[in-house]
């Protein structure tokens, strides 16, 4: 089942491009985060990993066992700047985890195969 997009692709790409230029307003950063979370879900559909980028968004992705209640067993969480650096390739997954920029828990909480987008 394809995920439903809430953010227009062109608008999301424009927000991401604006963030890459630096000093994007909060609303632009929020749109870029939400767009890239939707893009991750479109490219790696599933429900086994929950990706959280507070306060802007959360998504479930990666094929595998579906999580239904309580704390998900596979969680990735980081701030918006780190997330956008990961999806654009400015920061590598291994470096972000090693330096504590990403909290990743669970056997499937490794997005190195999915990032950058």
PyMOL commands that set and color helices and strands:
alter all, ss='L'
color gray80, all
select helices_A, chain A and resi 9-21+26-43+80-88+93-98
alter helices_A, ss='H'
color red, helices_A
select strands_A, chain A and resi 49-53+57-61+75-77+103-105
alter strands_A, ss='S'
color yellow, strands_A
deselect
rebuild
show_as cartoon
